[in-house]
Amino acid sequence: MSHIPSQERVIDPFASYNSNVVNKITEVVTQGADGILTADSLQGTIDSTATSAVTISTGYVVKDDVLIHITTNHQVDFTDVNHFASGQLPTVGGYYYIVLDYQYAKSRPAPVASIQILTPSERSLLTVGSSYFLLKVVELSNSGPHPILNLYDYDPDTPANERKYIKFYAGTERTIPTFAKHTDQSRIAYETNRDKFFFGFKDGWRELSAGGVSVDVNTDSTAVTAVGQLCYVDSNRTAIPAIATSRHTGADIVVLSRGTVSAGTGRGSVAGYVSDVPVETANLIDIGDLLYLSAVDAGTVTNVRPSPFYQVVGRALSQGSSTTPIQMIFSPKVLLAISLEGQISSWLGPDGDGLYYNTIDVSTLDGTNAYACHWFDNETHEELQPEKVKIYAAGDYIRVYFLDSTTIVDYIIMSGATIGSHSEGGGGGSGVTDHALLTDLDYAHAGHTGFAPSPHGNADHTSTFITASSVNFTTLNNNGSVGTGAAQVAIGNHTHANLVDVPSGAIILFESNVAVSGYTLLTTINDAIVYITKGSASGGETGGNIKSGSTWTQPTHAHSINYQSDHYHTGGSHYHNVTLPEGGWPTASGQGAYRCTASVPDYYSHIAARTISTTSAVGNTGYAGGHDHGGSTVAGGTPNTWRPRGYNYTRQQRI
């Protein structure tokens, strides 16, 4: 198979005319460089009928000031020794070059172009001024018979060795080169890697696409501080950094270049791919996050939906933070107000018409004369039709009327600038708090000292959090923690949206010997007992007052004494009625023996004076009426000093 393709050469270098003038195509058209005319000219593909061959398509190339036209597809066979410049078949794998071999010469017959293969050891022959021009890089397997693995437009080992395209009209580039104003300004270039067109402006390349439309605005430096900021255009056509605090300050453009009012040279993109977009303070952006206009830092984006106004401005194409701007698809929507959702469980009335009513504050919806309202029965979830709905105070309040006061009503109210329902976060983003870069941080997780005052600062934190300047994605561990090197957040006084705080002046018992943060230790009461009351409104004693009186009732109880032990009674003379068994008195040492002074025969009832020893007296039975028991109980307690075991708490008042 021949290595000479079918071809035409537009101007052959005959010696009969001044070819130095006629043949200088590179001087006239290509800025002094050889190159392929179009992206598809002389392109290589693996042959479908012979997997060891590459087909080079038709097309044009300028080489040595000669325009060479390959008129038919040409097959390069890696099993045909005639196609190799060295005359040897492959013995190793690696990167092989398919090259056009042509060099200008004033001769007859005129030189013809051939297509050959350079082996990996011959790649150094591809130099400026040589006869070889690179058409395609072919990767062969290291295993024999070395089949073709891949095709490239450049050498992966030496990327500078690549297909060269002519800088002619919309020139072609594998990757868009670094912008050089003297050669690239006003040039259109097609990038084959990303299949995109770029235009060389005075300050750099910008993509030409339907999603990259830009407009001229008077972006003076007093308002716009940096390229990439989101701005709205005011009545003077001036770009002002946008912020989600009003329906009239939503983002219209992303600033591409700053200018002056007089020159009007500033530019902004109204849609499409943009870069260098700043991120809201203490916010982390990940690829794919749905982005909102910030309500905190003008001109920035966030992945946490603000309230009560929000604007979807696009989606993130890169990771970023307050110190790392992002790339994004800028697709701004209308700035909207969040709808109000709630529940009515108590009613006022009835009014003069016999209707019960409830008033709802809708001032955050920024409406005036009309709202969209929906009312649902909390139990049946059926939509309800109220008797009437009335707007008050120029749209700040809505009053709804029903016939009964027992129905619990769920509602959603929207203004003309409201779409959808209330939700959190962005598309791919989880939302990052000011404290620890965790999405589930609430008051309980935030490491506070006791009941911190609100607003409060860093002194009310016990845990360590991280500063925004030290946050980046590489420092985050797989479990979401920040690892070592974290520092406490320096964000000053702030509040927690989900914090239900203790009101000022409230008095609470604390298991603490000293005042906790935000409280004052009260010392007017000491060693007192706390009583629980159900409150005077429920028939109990008044809460917060000293107990008015009443006593505890001592329950009925008994003391037991071991009957087997001797015991004695002291006091005045008294008598025992004793019935004795037949046979006489029991012995003095026997069980249950009675110590009496007379002997009694047989069965009879006997009344006798009893004499007992006074040395064993420990108490006094006394007579009828009140008395006490001396001595100690079995457990050893002393009745007149006993008290229940407790734990010391201090009374502290909220500052």
C-alpha positions in Angstrom: 0.0 0.0 0.0 1.4 3.4 -1.0 2.3 6.0 1.6 1.6 8.8 -1.0 -2.0 10.1 -0.7 -4.0 11.6 -3.5 -3.3 15.3 -3.5 -3.3 18.7 -5.1 -0.9 21.5 -4.4 -2.4 24.8 -5.1 0.9 26.4 -6.0 3.9 24.3 -7.0 7.3 26.0 -6.7 8.3 26.1 -10.4 11.6 27.9 -11.0 10.1 30.0 -13.9 8.6 32.6 -11.6 9.4 34.5 -8.4 8.1 32.0 -5.8 9.5 34.1 -2.9 6.6 36.5 -3.6 3.8 34.2 -4.8 4.3 31.4 -2.3 4.5 33.3 0.9 1.1 32.0 2.2 2.2 32.1 5.8 3.1 35.7 5.5 -0.2 36.6 4.0 -2.6 34.4 5.9 -1.3 32.3 8.8 0.9 34.7 10.8 4.1 32.9 9.8 3.0 29.4 11.0 2.3 26.1 9.2 -1.0 24.5 10.2 -4.1 22.6 9.4 -6.9 24.7 7.9 -9.9 23.3 9.7 -10.6 21.1 12.7 -11.7 18.1 10.6 -9.0 18.4 7.9 -6.6 15.4 7.9 -8.3 14.0 11.0 -7.4 10.4 12.0 -9.8 7.6 13.0 -9.3 3.9 13.6 -10.2 2.0 10.5 -13.4 0.0 11.1 -12.3 -2.7 8.6 -8.7 -3.0 9.8 -8.1 -2.4 13.5 -4.4 -2.1 12.8 -4.9 0.9 10.5 -5.8 4.6 10.9 -7.8 6.5 8.2 -6.6 10.1 7.6 -9.5 12.2 6.2 -9.4 14.7 3.4 -8.5 18.3 4.0 -6.1 21.2 3.8 -2.8 21.9 5.4 -0.3 24.8 4.8 3.3 23.4 4.9 6.4 25.5 3.8 4.1 28.1 2.1 2.4 25.5 0.0 -1.3 24.8 0.4 -1.6 21.0 0.2 -5.0 19.4 -0.4 -5.5 15.7 0.4 -8.3 14.8 -1.9 -9.3 11.3 -0.7 -9.2 9.4 2.6 -5.9 7.8 3.1 -5.2 4.6 5.1 -2.1 4.3 7.3 -1.4 0.6 7.9 0.7 -0.2 11.0 1.4 -3.7 9.6 2.9 -2.3 6.3 6.6 -1.6 6.6 6.3 0.9 3.7 4.4 3.3 6.0 7.2 3.6 8.5 9.9 6.3 8.0 12.5 3.9 9.5 11.4 1.0 7.3 10.8 -1.2 10.4 7.6 -2.6 11.9 6.8 -1.9 15.6 8.8 -3.9 18.2 7.5 -2.1 21.3 4.3 -0.3 22.4 4.0 3.4 23.1 3.2 6.6 21.3 3.7 6.7 17.5 3.3 9.7 15.3 1.4 9.9 12.0 3.1 12.7 10.1 2.8 14.6 6.8 6.3 14.5 5.2 6.8 17.5 2.9 9.6 20.1 2.4 9.6 22.9 -0.1 12.1 22.8 -2.9 12.5 24.7 -6.3 12.7 21.7 -8.5 11.2 19.7 -11.3 9.3 17.6 -10.7 7.8 19.3 -7.7 8.1 17.5 -4.3 5.0 15.6 -3.3 3.7 15.1 0.2 3.7 11.6 1.9 2.1 10.3 5.1 4.4 8.2 7.3 4.8 6.8 10.8 7.5 7.9 13.3 8.3 5.3 16.0 8.7 6.4 19.7 12.5 6.6 19.2 12.0 9.0 16.2 9.7 11.5 17.9 12.6 13.9 18.4 12.7 14.4 14.6 9.5 16.5 14.9 11.2 19.9 15.2 10.5 23.4 13.8 11.9 23.5 10.2 11.9 19.7 9.7 10.0 18.1 6.9 7.5 16.4 9.3 4.1 17.9 10.4 2.1 16.0 13.1 -1.3 14.7 12.1 -2.2 12.2 14.8 -0.6 10.4 17.8 -1.4 6.7 18.0 -0.9 4.6 21.2 0.1 1.0 20.5 -0.1 -1.8 23.1 3.1 -3.2 24.6 1.9 -6.7 23.8 2.5 -8.1 20.3 1.4 -7.7 17.6 0.9 -4.2 19.2 -2.7 -3.4 18.4 -3.9 0.2 18.4 -5.3 1.4 21.8 -6.0 5.1 21.5 -5.7 8.1 19.2 -4.7 11.6 20.4 -4.4 15.1 19.0 -1.2 15.6 21.1 1.5 13.5 22.7 0.5 12.7 26.3 4.2 12.5 27.2 5.1 15.8 25.4 1.9 17.9 25.1 3.7 20.6 23.1 3.8 18.1 20.2 0.3 18.5 18.9 -1.8 19.1 15.8 -1.2 22.7 14.7 -4.0 24.8 13.3 -3.8 27.9 11.1 -4.7 31.2 12.8 -7.1 31.9 10.0 -10.6 33.4 10.6 -11.9 31.4 13.5 -8.8 29.6 14.3 -8.7 26.2 16.0 -7.0 25.3 19.3 -6.9 22.1 21.3 -7.0 24.1 24.5 -7.5 27.9 24.5 -4.0 29.4 25.0 -2.9 32.0 27.5 -4.3 35.3 26.3 -1.7 37.5 24.5 -3.2 40.8 23.6 -1.0 41.6 20.6 -2.0 38.4 18.8 -5.3 37.4 20.4 -7.4 40.5 20.8 -10.3 40.4 18.3 -9.5 36.8 17.4 -12.1 34.1 17.4 -10.9 30.7 18.4 -12.6 27.3 18.5 -11.4 25.0 21.3 -11.7 21.3 20.3 -11.3 19.9 23.9 -14.5 21.6 25.1 -16.2 22.2 21.8 -16.5 26.0 22.6 -15.9 29.3 20.8 -14.0 32.2 22.4 -13.4 35.8 21.5 -10.4 37.8 22.4 -11.5 41.0 24.1 -9.0 43.7 25.2 -8.6 42.1 28.6 -8.9 38.4 27.9 -10.8 35.5 26.4 -14.5 35.2 26.9 -16.7 32.4 25.8 -19.1 33.0 22.9 -22.4 31.2 23.6 -26.1 31.8 23.9 -25.7 31.5 27.7 -22.9 34.2 27.9 -24.8 37.3 26.8 -23.4 40.5 28.4 -24.5 44.1 28.5 -22.7 47.5 29.0 -23.4 49.1 32.4 -21.9 52.2 34.1 -20.0 50.2 36.8 -18.1 52.8 38.7 -15.6 51.8 41.3 -17.5 53.4 44.2 -20.3 50.8 44.1 -18.7 47.7 42.6 -15.5 46.6 44.4 -14.6 43.5 42.3 -15.3 41.6 39.1 -17.7 38.7 39.8 -20.1 40.5 42.2 -23.8 40.1 41.6 -25.4 43.5 40.9 -28.7 45.1 40.0 -29.0 48.0 37.5 -30.6 51.2 38.9 -32.4 54.0 37.0 -29.0 55.6 36.0 -27.9 52.3 34.4 -25.4 51.9 37.2 -24.5 48.5 38.7 -25.2 48.3 42.4 -24.2 45.2 44.5 -27.4 43.2 44.9 -28.7 42.1 48.3 -31.8 40.0 49.3 -33.4 42.5 51.7 -36.0 44.0 49.3 -37.8 42.9 46.2 -36.1 45.8 44.3 -32.5 44.9 45.0 -32.3 41.5 43.3 -29.4 40.4 41.0 -29.6 41.3 37.3 -26.0 40.8 36.2 -22.6 39.4 37.3 -19.9 42.1 36.8 -17.4 41.1 34.0 -15.4 44.3 34.0 -15.5 47.6 36.0 -15.7 50.9 34.3 -16.7 54.5 34.9 -19.9 56.4 34.7 -18.6 58.8 32.0 -17.1 56.1 29.8 -19.8 53.4 30.4 -17.2 50.7 29.8 -18.3 48.4 32.6 -19.8 45.1 31.5 -22.0 42.5 33.1 -23.3 39.0 32.2 -27.0 38.5 32.3 -26.9 34.7 32.1 -24.5 31.8 31.6 -21.2 30.7 32.9 -19.4 33.2 35.2 -16.4 33.0 37.5 -14.9 34.8 40.4 -18.3 35.1 42.2 -17.8 35.9 45.9 -19.4 33.8 48.7 -21.2 35.0 51.8 -19.2 35.2 55.0 -19.0 31.9 57.0 -20.7 29.9 54.2 -19.3 26.9 52.3 -20.3 26.1 48.7 -20.0 22.7 47.1 -20.3 21.7 43.4 -24.0 21.4 42.4 -25.4 23.6 45.3 -28.4 25.6 44.5 -27.4 29.3 45.0 -29.3 32.2 46.5 -28.5 35.9 46.6 -27.1 36.7 50.0 -29.1 38.9 52.5 -26.0 39.5 54.6 -23.1 40.5 52.2 -24.1 42.5 49.2 -23.0 41.0 45.8 -22.4 37.5 47.2 -24.1 34.1 47.0 -25.1 31.5 49.6 -26.5 28.0 49.6 -28.8 28.8 52.6 -32.1 30.3 51.6 -32.6 33.7 53.3 -35.8 35.0 54.7 -38.2 36.8 54.3 -36.9 37.5 50.7 -35.0 35.1 48.5 -33.7 34.9 44.9 -32.4 31.8 43.2 -29.4 33.0 41.1 -28.0 29.7 39.7 -26.0 26.6 40.5 -22.4 26.1 41.7 -19.8 24.6 39.4 -16.9 24.7 41.9 -16.3 24.6 45.7 -15.8 27.9 47.5 -15.9 29.9 50.7 -15.7 33.5 51.7 -12.1 33.4 50.8 -12.5 31.3 47.6 -14.8 32.7 44.9 -16.7 30.2 42.8 -17.7 29.4 39.2 -21.4 29.2 38.6 -24.2 29.0 36.1 -25.8 32.4 36.5 -29.6 32.0 35.9 -31.3 34.7 38.0 -35.0 34.4 39.0 -37.4 37.1 40.3 -36.7 38.0 43.9 -39.6 36.5 46.0 -41.0 36.7 49.5 -41.4 33.6 51.5 -45.0 32.4 52.1 -46.4 32.4 55.7 -47.5 29.1 57.1 -49.1 28.7 60.5 -51.9 27.4 62.7 -54.9 29.0 64.5 -56.0 27.2 67.6 -57.7 30.0 69.5 -60.2 32.6 68.4 -61.6 35.9 69.6 -65.3 36.9 69.4 -68.0 36.4 68.6 -68.3 39.9 67.1 -71.5 41.7 66.3 -72.2 39.3 63.4 -71.7 36.2 65.6 -68.4 35.4 63.9 -65.1 34.3 65.6 -61.9 35.7 64.2 -58.1 35.7 64.4 -55.6 38.3 63.1 -52.4 37.3 61.3 -49.3 39.6 60.7 -48.4 39.3 57.0 -46.1 42.4 56.8 -43.1 40.3 55.7 -44.9 39.3 52.5 -44.7 42.9 51.2 -48.2 42.8 49.9 -50.8 45.5 49.8 -54.3 44.9 48.3 -54.4 41.2 47.6 -53.1 37.9 49.0 -53.6 34.2 48.1 -54.9 32.4 51.2 -55.6 28.7 51.9 -57.2 27.4 55.1 -57.3 23.7 56.1 -59.0 21.8 58.9 -56.2 20.4 61.1 -58.1 17.2 61.8 -59.7 16.3 58.4 -57.1 18.2 56.2 -59.9 19.5 54.1 -59.7 23.0 52.7 -62.1 25.4 54.4 -64.0 28.4 53.2 -64.0 31.1 55.9 -67.0 33.4 56.3 -64.8 36.3 55.2 -61.2 37.5 55.1 -60.2 41.1 55.5 -56.9 43.1 54.9 -55.9 45.7 57.5 -53.2 48.4 57.8 -52.3 48.7 54.1 -51.7 45.0 53.8 -49.7 44.3 57.0 -52.5 42.2 58.7 -55.1 39.7 57.6 -58.2 38.9 59.7 -60.1 35.6 59.0 -63.6 34.9 60.3 -65.3 31.5 61.0 -68.7 30.5 62.5 -67.2 28.4 65.3 -64.3 28.7 67.7 -63.4 25.1 68.0 -61.8 24.3 64.7 -58.0 24.2 64.5 -57.1 25.8 61.2 -53.8 25.4 59.3 -53.1 28.1 56.8 -50.7 29.3 54.0 -50.7 32.9 52.8 -48.9 34.2 49.8 -48.5 37.6 48.2 -48.1 38.3 44.5 -44.4 38.0 45.0 -44.5 34.6 46.6 -44.0 31.2 45.0 -43.8 27.8 46.8 -43.6 27.0 50.4 -41.0 27.5 53.1 -38.1 25.2 52.9 -34.4 25.1 53.9 -31.1 24.9 52.1 -30.0 24.6 48.5 -30.0 21.8 45.9 -26.7 20.0 46.8 -25.9 22.1 49.8 -26.7 21.4 53.4 -26.3 24.9 54.7 -23.5 25.8 57.1 -24.0 27.6 60.4 -21.8 30.2 61.9 -20.5 27.8 64.6 -19.1 24.5 63.6 -19.9 23.8 59.9 -22.6 21.3 60.9 -26.1 21.3 59.6 -27.7 20.1 62.8 -26.3 22.8 65.2 -29.1 24.0 67.5 -28.9 25.6 70.9 -28.2 22.3 72.6 -25.3 21.4 70.3 -23.7 24.9 70.2 -21.5 24.4 73.4 -23.0 27.2 75.5 -22.3 28.0 79.1 -25.6 27.5 81.0 -28.5 29.6 79.8 -26.6 32.2 77.7 -28.1 35.6 77.3 -29.5 36.5 73.9 -27.9 38.1 72.0 -24.6 36.7 73.3 -21.0 36.5 72.3 -18.1 34.0 72.5 -17.8 34.2 76.3 -21.0 32.2 76.4 -19.4 29.2 74.5 -17.6 26.3 76.0 -16.8 24.4 72.8 -14.2 25.3 70.2 -15.5 26.4 66.8 -13.6 27.4 63.6 -13.0 30.7 61.9 -14.1 31.2 58.3 -10.5 32.1 57.3 -9.3 28.6 58.3 -12.1 26.7 56.7 -11.5 24.8 53.5 -12.7 21.5 52.1 -9.4 19.7 52.6 -9.5 20.3 56.4 -12.9 18.6 56.8 -12.7 15.0 58.0 -15.0 12.4 56.6 -17.2 12.6 59.7 -17.8 16.3 59.2 -15.6 17.6 62.0 -12.9 20.2 61.3 -10.0 18.3 62.8 -7.1 20.0 64.5 -6.1 23.6 64.2 -9.6 25.0 64.7 -10.1 28.4 66.4 -13.1 29.9 68.1 -15.5 31.8 65.9 -15.1 35.5 66.3 -18.5 36.7 65.2 -19.5 38.8 68.2 -23.0 39.1 69.6 -25.6 36.9 67.9 -28.8 35.0 68.4 -30.1 31.5 67.7 -33.3 31.3 65.7 -34.4 28.2 67.6 -33.5 29.5 71.1 -36.5 29.9 73.5 -34.7 31.9 76.1 -35.4 32.4 79.8 -37.1 35.9 80.3 -35.2 38.5 82.3 -36.0 38.5 86.0 -37.0 34.8 86.1 -35.7 32.9 89.2 -34.4 29.4 88.7 -32.8 26.8 91.0 -29.3 25.8 89.8 -27.1 22.9 90.9 -24.3 25.3 91.3 -22.5 27.0 94.2 -21.8 30.2 92.2 -23.7 32.3 89.7 -23.8 30.9 86.1 -23.3 33.2 83.1 -26.2 35.5 82.7 -27.6 35.1 86.2 -27.2 36.7 89.6 -26.9 34.6 92.8 -29.7 35.4 95.3 -28.7 35.2 99.0 -31.8 36.4 100.9 -33.1 32.8 101.5 -31.0 30.0 103.1 -31.6 26.4 104.2 -35.2 26.4 103.0 -37.5 23.7 101.6 -39.2 24.0 98.2 -42.9 23.2 98.0 -44.6 22.3 94.7 -48.0 23.9 94.2 -50.5 23.6 91.4 -51.1 27.4 91.5 -53.9 29.4 93.0 -55.8 29.4 89.7 -56.2 25.6 90.1 -57.1 25.6 93.8 -53.6 25.5 95.2 -51.5 28.0 97.0 -50.1 31.0 95.1 -46.8 30.2 93.3 -43.7 32.4 94.1 -44.9 33.1 97.7 -43.8 31.8 101.1 -46.0 28.9 102.2 -48.9 30.3 104.2 -49.2 27.6 106.8 -50.7 24.1 107.5 -48.7 21.1 108.9 -47.8 17.6 107.9 -49.8 14.8 109.5 -47.7 12.1 111.2 -49.0 8.8 110.1 -50.1 6.1 112.7 -47.2 3.9 113.6 -46.0 1.4 116.3 -42.8 0.5 118.1 -42.1 -3.3 118.6 -40.1 -4.7 121.5 -38.6 -8.2 121.6 -41.0 -10.1 123.9 -38.3 -12.6 124.8 -36.3 -10.0 126.7 -36.8 -8.9 130.3 -38.3 -5.4 130.5 -39.5 -3.1 133.3 -42.0 -0.5 134.0 -41.4 2.4 136.5 -43.9 4.7 138.1 -46.6 4.6 140.8 -48.1 1.5 142.3 -50.2 -0.5 139.9 -51.6 -3.9 139.6 -51.6 -6.9 137.2 -54.5 -9.4 136.8 -52.7 -12.7 136.5 -54.2 -16.1 135.8 -51.8 -18.9 136.8 -51.9 -22.5 135.7 -52.4 -25.4 138.1 -49.1 -26.2 139.7 -48.0 -22.8 141.0 -45.9 -19.9 139.9 -43.6 -20.1 137.0 -40.0 -19.7 137.9 -38.3 -16.3 137.9 -35.9 -17.3 135.2 -38.4 -19.0 132.9 -39.7 -17.6 129.7 -42.4 -15.0 130.3 -41.8 -15.1 134.1 -43.7 -12.6 136.2 -41.9 -11.1 139.2 -44.5 -11.1 142.0 -44.2 -11.2 145.8 -46.9 -13.8 146.8 -47.5 -17.5 146.0 -50.9 -18.5 144.8 -52.4 -22.0 144.8 -54.1 -23.6 141.8 -56.4 -21.6 139.4 -57.6 -18.2 140.6 -57.5 -14.6 139.8 -55.0 -12.8 142.0 -54.5 -9.2 142.5 -51.3 -8.4 144.3 -48.9 -5.5 144.7 -45.8 -5.9 142.5 -42.4 -4.8 143.5 -39.8 -4.3 140.8 -36.2 -3.1 140.9 -35.6 0.6 140.5 -32.1 0.2 139.1 -33.5 -0.9 135.7 -36.0 2.0 135.3 -35.7 3.6 131.8 -39.0 5.3 131.4 -42.3 6.2 132.9 -45.5 4.7 131.8 -47.4 7.5 133.5 -51.1 7.6 133.6 -53.8 8.0 131.0 -53.1 10.8 128.5 -50.0 11.9 126.4 -46.7 10.3 127.0 -43.5 9.4 125.2 -41.1 6.5 124.9 -37.6 7.0 126.1 -34.5 5.2 124.9 -33.5 4.4 121.4 -35.4 2.6 118.6 -33.9 -0.5 117.0 -32.4 1.6 114.1 -30.7 4.0 116.5 -32.4 7.2 115.2 -33.0 10.2 117.5 -36.6 11.5 116.9 -35.9 15.1 117.9 -33.0 15.6 115.4 -34.1 13.7 112.2 -34.5 15.4 108.8 -34.8 14.0 105.2 -31.6 13.9 103.1 -31.5 16.6 100.4 -29.3 18.4 97.9 -28.2 22.0 98.0 -29.4 24.2 95.1 -28.9 28.0 94.7 -31.5 30.5 93.7 -30.4 32.6 90.7 -32.1 35.4 88.8 -31.9 35.9 85.1 -30.2 39.2 84.3 
